Amino acid sequence: MKYSTTFSGSLAFAAAAGVAAPIFLAVAGPRVGHSSALSLYALVASAAYVFGLAPRPTIGLGAALGLALPAVALWLFGGSPAEVAFLCAGLMGVLRSTWLRRDRRPQVHFARAFAIEIGLLGAGLWLGARAGQGSFFPIAMGVWSFFLVQSAFCLIGGPATREARSAPPIDSDPFEAALRRARSLLQEDLLG
């Protein structure tokens, strides 16, 4: 759980999703058709991604179902694999910024979260489409590239990352912390 909340975990998920894509298509393609297998893989990979972002498994399951239900409905009503992938990407961004990894600080506005999501999703979809052209494993490269761009959320948009950057260092020795505070108070008294 929470494997997509760190940069390294998100990179590992991108690699695993890219490697699993041709395997999934080889197994599911003959059974349901290549087009349906592509749609199903977009659904499964994006549901697994939002499940990994959740702080608890119950929230992750709810987020995965919230993503899967509209995507399955679109797939059943004849949506193309590109339409299903685009819907899954959009739902990933909405769930990530509004429910799973929302920044709780009051000064952070909707516009910032919206701009981050549009930038990451747009860049991920563009790079995924471009990386798949002319490569030996186009689907694997496209999936890997999309989730590789999504890894940047941990660096620029994630509230946990920002909180970790702004948190004061944890002192392991209480005596050293008290000594440091006393010295800073003495220096303030001498200087001010």
TAKA-V222568 format. One record per backbone hydrogen bond with DSSP energy under -1.0 kcal/mol. NH is the residue of the N-H (numbers start at 1). CO is the residue of the C=O. E is the energy in kcal/mol with one decimal. If there is no record, write none. Layout:
NH_CO_E, NH_CO_E
This chain:
4_52_-1.1, 10_6_-2.4, 11_7_-2.3, 12_8_-2.2, 13_9_-2.2, 14_10_-2.2, 15_11_-2.2, 16_12_-2.6, 17_13_-2.9, 18_14_-2.1, 19_15_-2.3, 20_16_-2.3, 21_17_-1.1, 24_20_-2.9, 25_21_-2.4, 26_22_-2.1, 27_23_-1.9, 28_24_-3.2, 29_25_-1.8, 32_28_-2.6, 33_29_-2.2, 37_33_-2.3, 38_34_-2.1, 39_35_-1.9, 40_36_-2.7, 41_37_-2.3, 42_38_-2.1, 43_39_-1.9, 44_40_-2.8, 45_41_-2.9, 46_42_-1.9, 47_43_-2.2, 48_44_-2.3, 49_45_-1.9, 50_46_-2.2, 51_47_-2.0, 52_48_-1.9, 60_56_-2.3, 61_57_-2.5, 62_58_-2.0, 63_59_-2.5, 64_60_-2.6, 65_61_-2.4, 66_62_-2.4, 67_63_-1.6, 68_64_-2.6, 69_65_-2.5, 71_67_-1.3, 72_68_-3.1, 73_69_-2.1, 74_70_-2.4, 75_71_-2.4, 76_72_-2.9, 77_73_-1.8, 78_75_-1.4, 79_74_-2.6, 84_80_-2.4, 85_81_-2.5, 86_82_-2.4, 87_83_-2.4, 88_84_-2.6, 89_85_-2.4, 90_86_-2.3, 91_87_-2.7, 92_88_-2.2, 93_89_-2.1, 94_90_-2.3, 95_91_-2.8, 96_92_-2.5, 97_93_-2.2, 98_94_-2.0, 99_95_-1.6, 100_95_-2.8, 101_96_-2.4, 108_105_-1.1, 113_109_-1.4, 114_110_-2.8, 115_111_-2.5, 116_112_-2.3, 117_113_-2.4, 118_114_-2.7, 119_115_-2.4, 120_116_-2.8, 121_117_-2.9, 122_118_-2.5, 123_119_-2.4, 124_120_-2.5, 125_121_-2.7, 126_122_-2.4, 127_123_-2.8, 128_124_-2.4, 129_125_-2.1, 130_126_-2.4, 131_127_-3.1, 132_128_-1.2, 141_137_-2.5, 142_138_-2.3, 143_139_-2.7, 144_140_-2.5, 145_141_-2.4, 146_142_-2.2, 147_143_-2.3, 148_144_-2.0, 149_145_-1.9, 150_146_-1.6, 152_149_-1.5, 153_150_-1.6, 154_151_-1.3, 156_152_-2.5, 157_153_-1.4, 158_153_-2.3, 162_158_-1.9, 163_159_-2.7, 164_160_-2.0, 165_161_-2.0, 166_162_-2.0, 167_163_-1.2, 177_173_-1.8, 178_174_-2.4, 179_175_-2.5, 180_176_-2.3, 181_177_-2.2, 182_178_-2.4, 183_179_-2.4, 184_180_-2.1, 185_181_-2.2, 186_182_-2.4, 187_183_-2.4, 188_184_-2.1, 189_185_-2.1, 190_186_-2.4, 191_187_-2.4, 192_188_-2.6
